[in-house]
Amino acid sequence: MATATTYGTLPEAEHSAQLRKAVIASTVGTAIEWYDFFLYGTAAGLVFGKLYFPNQEPLSATLLAFGTYFIGFIGRPIGAAIFGHYGDRIGRKATLIATLLCMGLATFAIAFVPTYESIGIWGAVLLTVLRAIQGIGVGGEWGGSVLLAMEWSRTHGQRGLVASWPQFGVPCGLLLSNFAILAFSSWAGADFVTWGWRIPFALSIILVGVGLWIRLGILETPVFQKLLDTNEIEKAPIIEVIKKQPKEIILSALLRLSEQAPFYVFTAFIFAYAVGTLHMSRDLILSAVMVGACVSFFTIPLAGHFSDQIGRKKMYLIGVVVMGLFGFVYFGLVDTAIPAAVFIAIVLSLIPHDLQYGPQAALIAESFTPNLRYSGASLGYQLASVIAGGPAPLIATALFASYHSGYAVAIYIAACAVISLIAAAMMPDYTGKDISAAAYTED
């Protein structure tokens, strides 16, 4: 059996086996974390306003519910800083186990938060605290899961595809969370708002156990092991990456605007908009989002694969342009309130997102030197949560309240695309290149 110092020289068969294990561990663990994170977003759009802010008008209650939802996004850069530090100090594997526990336990606890009727405003306070812990957990997850897969890849020409598999965890989590809400909504019926919504949160503890079992069975990545062997570990990686690669951090955050903001419009705001404003069937919207997530099972890895063929940056820019235009098509269909048209719009909505999300993991992670990669990639990726993902449902709700048209939200999506187009064009592209420490020294 190979020792801790020989991972980089494992026989091809053993290395391939470890790569498969790393990809599975990354994808499954990430799917579990995103199940937890998305579950809150769906519940915020459907029930949290009624349960925790009952004295408000429906629109105000929705805004307040999405406000607690936003707290999770504020926690994500904090989690990126905390877990990025340890990911570059003690390793990818150990840090990913900690992020899974952080997210899973917070989600489980949400199942037991009393409503306004029981303890008044303290219910919303508890919900907000647990949402912040969720954000901290998921903030450290992405960087580690991507690196765990990507740093086991020996072939430069397949890093885009390999790194896209942890991204695959997003539609998996989206599908699982919406399926759980749909299943228990149907089972509990009128009691869903009373107690049925709590069951999917409580069940997350089982998924945490599965994720831990899988992640405990993998090895540390050869890239990080080499950093240990050559004593190249930074004492304060977060500080160092901010000093040495601030441009890459800022560009990573900005290029995500056209991917992340629309995603939360399409998967969180749509519940409040279609069900609350257009008075459409909750189950229809849940089903459409689930089918859209299934489409992403194919489009995310395909986009990652194509980025290995035509270049990471080029693939990303194509996705940005498509997204900038698609917002108008999306709301044109949704605003008809015709069930078939709304269903088609929602199913298609994640494709322009996936054209960016597939190559995004490698595009961002490859931009940072190995000894600062967990910290830099995590920080850049999660800073977008504060400027894109978190505010998106709030901004969309406020725009509709002011202009009473979905096209106002489409203009917001187009504006995000313009910013991302500029940022992505300025991002370095390491497609097919060496990403060892030496490569960055030469730059």
N, C-alpha and C positions, 0 to 999 in steps of 0.2 A: 504493500500500500504506500502511496506517495506521502511524503512528509509535508509539513507546512511550508517548507522552503523549496519544494520542487513542483509546485502547481504549474508554473510556466513551462515546464519541460515534460508534462504528462504525455504519454503516448496518445496518438490521434484518437483512438477509440475511447479512451478514458476522458480525454478532453471534451470530445463531442457529447459524451454522456453527462458530464458536468454542465456543459452549455445548455443541454435540454433541461436538466434539473433547475438551473438558474432561471431560465426563461419561464418554466412552469411556476416556480416559487414566486417570481416577480409578478406574473400575470394573475395568479390566484390570489395572492396577498393584496395586490392593488385592487382587484375586483371586490374583495371584501371591504376594503377601506372606502371605496367609492360607493358601495351599497349603503354603508353607514352615512356617508356625507349626503348622497342624493335623497335618501329617505327623508331627511330633515327638510330639504327643499320642497319635496312633494307635499309633505304634511303642512308646511308653512303656507303653501298656496291653497290647500283644501280645508284645514281644520284649526290651525293654531290661532288665527285671527278671532274665530268664534269662541275658542276656549280660554284664551289668555288675555284678550282685549274685548270683552263682550259689551262694554259700555260705549264703544266707538261706532261711528258709521261704518258700513261695510268696507268702503274704500280706505278709510283711515286705519281700520283694523288690519287690512291686507298690508298696507304700508308698514305698520308697526311689526307685523309678523315677519315681513321681509327684512325689517331692521334687525331683528334678532338673527335672521339668516345671514345678514351681512357680517355680523360679529365673527362668524366662522372664517370669513375671508380675511379679516384683520389678523386672526390668529395664525393664518398660514405662513406669512413671512417670519413671524416669531418662531414657529416650528421649524422653518427652513434654517434660521440662524442657529437654533439650539441643536437640532439633529444634524445639520450640515457640519457643525463643529465636531461632533462625535463621529460622524461618518468618515471624516477625513483624519480623525485621530485614532479611533479604535477599530474602524472597519465598517464595511457596508452591511454585513450580515447582522451583527449585534444591534446596530442602530435600527434596522428594519423590524426586528423583533420588538423593540421598544415602541416604535411608531404604531405598530399593530395593536399593542396592548392599550396605548393611550386612546386611540380612536375607538376601539371596541368597547372598553369599559364605560366611556362617556356615552356612547350610543345606547348601551344597555340601561344606563341610569336614566336616560330621557324617558324610558317607558314608565317610570314611576313618579314623574314630576306631577304634583297636584295642580289642578286648574285654578283659575281666578275664583271660582265659586267656593273652593276649599280654603285657600290661604291668601286670596287677594293678589296684589301685584307681585308677591314673592314667588309665585309660580313662574311668571315671566322672567324674574331675576335668575332663578335656578336654571331655567331653560337657556338663558343667555350665557351663563357660566359654562354649562355643559357644551353649548355650541362652540364657545371659544376653545375648549379643550379638544373638541373634534377638529377644529381648524388647525390647532398646533400639531395634532397627530398626522393629519393628511399633509401638512406643510413639510414634514420630514420624510414622507413616504415616497413622493415622486422621484426625487433625485436618486435615492438609494435603489429603488426598483429598476430604474433605467440603467444605472451603472452596473448593477448586479448582472443584468443580461448583457449589456454592451461590452463590458470589460472581460467577459469570457469569450468574446468573438475574436478568433484569430485572423479572419479574412476581412481586409479593409472593405471589400466590395459587397459585404452583406450587413454592415453595421446599421444601415437605415432600417432594414427589415427586422433585424434582431431587436433593436431598440424600440421598434413600434409595437412589439408584443405587450410590454407593460402598459402601453397606451390602450391596448385592447381591453384592459381591465375597466376602462371607463364605460364603454357600452355594456359590458357584462354587469357592472354595478348598477347602471341605469336600468337595465332590463330586470334584474333581480328586485330592485327597490320598487319599481312600478308594478311588477308582477305581484309582489307581496301586498302592496296597497290595494291592487285590483282584487286579489283573492280574498283578502279579509274584509274589503268593502262589500263584496258580494255575499260573503258568509255572514257577516255581522248585520248587514242591512242598515236599518235606522240606528242601530247601536254603534255603528262605526265611529261616529263623532264622539260617543260617550266613552267607549273602551276599545273598540276594534282596532283603532289606529295604533294602540300601544303594543300590540302583539309583534308586528314586524321589528320594532325596536328591541324588544326582549329577545327575539330569536337571534339577534346578531351575536350573542355570546357563543352560540354554537359555531358560527362561522369563524369567530376568533380562534376557537380551539382547533379547527381544521387548518387555518392559516399558520398557527404556531407550529403544528406538527410538520407541515411541509417545509417551513423556513428553517427549522432546527436541523433538517437533514441535508443542508447544502454546505459547500465549502466557501471560504472567502475568495474574492476574485484574484486572479494572478496579478493584475495591475496593482492592486492595493498591497498584496503580499510582497511584491517587488519593492514598493516604497518602504515597507517595514524592513526588508532585508538590507536595503541600501541606506537606511536611516534618513529618509527624505521626508519624514512626517513634520508638518508645520505645527508649532505650538498654539498659534492663534489663527487658524485658516480663514475664518470670517473676516478678520481685520486685514489679513494679507491679500485676500481676493478683492476686497474693496479698494485697497491701495493699488494693486497691480493690474486688475482687469475691470475697472469700473464701466468702461464702454460696453463690454460684453454683457454685464449685468443689466444695464439700462436698456440696451437693444433687445435683450431676451424678454424683458417685461413688455416693451412697447410692441414688439412683433406679435405678441399674444392677444392684443386688443381685438383683432378681427376674428380670432378663433374663440376666445373665452367669453367675451361679452355676448355675442349672438347665441352661444351654446346655452347660457342660462336664461336667455330670452325664450329660446326654443323648448327648453325642458323644465323651467320653473315658472316664469311669468305666464306662459301659455295656459297654465291651469287656472290662474286667477282671471285671465282675460277671456278665455273661451268658455269656461264654466260660469264664472261670476258675471261677466259683462254680456257675452253673447248667448248665455243660458243654454249651452250645449251639454250633452251628456258627459258626466265625469268619466264613465267607463270608456266612452269612445276616445277621449283624449288620452287616457292611460294606455289604451290598446294601441293607438297610433304611435305614441312615444316608444312603446315596447317594440313595435315593428321597425321603427326607425333605428333603434339600438341594434336590432338584428342585422340590418343593412350594414351598420358600422363594423360588424364582425369581419366583413369582407373588405370594405373600403379603407379601413385604417392600415392593415398590413399591406394591401396593394399600393397605397400611397407611399408607405415606407420603402417597399421594394422598388417602385419607380424612382424614388429619390436616389437609390443606388445606381440607377441607370442614367438619369439625365442631370443629376446634381440636386443636392439638398435644397439649395436656395431657389433654383428654378421651379422645383415642384411646389415649394411653399408660396412663391409669388403667384403661381397659377391659382392656388387655393384662395389667396387673398382677393384677387380680382373677382373670382366666381362668387365669393361671399358678399362682396360689396354690391353686386348686382342682384343677388338672390333675395335679399331682404324685401325688395319691392314685389317680387313674385310671391314670396311667402305671405305677406300681409294682404296682397291682392286676392289670394285664394282664401285665406282665413276670414277676411272681412265679409265674404259672401255668406258666411254662416251655413253654407250647404255642407252637410256632413261628409259627403264624398270628397269635395274640394278641400276641406279642412284636413281630412285624413291624409290625402296625397301631399299636402303642403308639409305636414308634420313628418311624414315618412321620409320625404326628400330633404328635410332641413339639415340633417346631420352630414350629408355628403360634402357640401362645401367646407364644413368644419373639419371633416376627416382628411380632406386633401391637404390641410395644414397640420393636423394633429399627427398624422402618420410620420412625416419626416421631422416633425418638431423636436422629438426627443433627442435624436442624433445631432440635429442642427445646433441645439443649445448645448448639450453635454460635450460635444467635440470641441467647442469653443474655449473650454477651460483646461488648464494644465492639470495633470493627474492628481497632484498633491493638494489641489484646491478645487477639484472638480465637483465633489458632493456639495460643498458650501456654495460655490459660484453658481452652478446649475440650479440648485434648489432656490437660492435667493432670487435669481433672475426670474425663474419660472413663477415663484409664489408672489413676488411683488405685483405681478399682473392681477392677482386676486383683489388687491385693494383698489386698483384703478379700472378693472374690467369686470371680472366675474361677480364680485360682491355688489357693486353699485348697479349692475345691469337690470335686475328686476325692479329695483327702486326707481331708476331713471325711466325705464319703460312704463311703469305705472304712472309716474308723474307726467310724462309726455302725453300719455293717453288722457289723463285727467285734464290737461291743459288744452289739447287739440282735438280730442275725441276722434282720433283716427290712428289706425295702425301704421299708416305711411309715415307718421312722425317718428315712430320707432325704427322704421326702415331707413330713414335719413340718418338716425343715430348709428345704425349698423354700418352704413356707407362711410360715415366720418371715421369710425374706428378702422375701417379698411384702408383709408388713405394714410393714416398714421402708421399702420402696420406695414404698408407697402414701402414706405420710406425706411423704416427700421430694418425690415428684412433685407432690403437692398444693400444696407450698410454692414450687415452681419458677415463675419468671415465664414468661408465654406471649406470644410475639411473632408468633403466627399472623396473617398478612395485614398486619403492620405494617412500617414503614420500619426498616431495620437499619443505616442510615448512622450515622456518629459523632454527628451532631446529635440523633438520637433518644435516645441514651444520655445525652447532656448534659442534655436536658430532664428525664429521669428523676432 
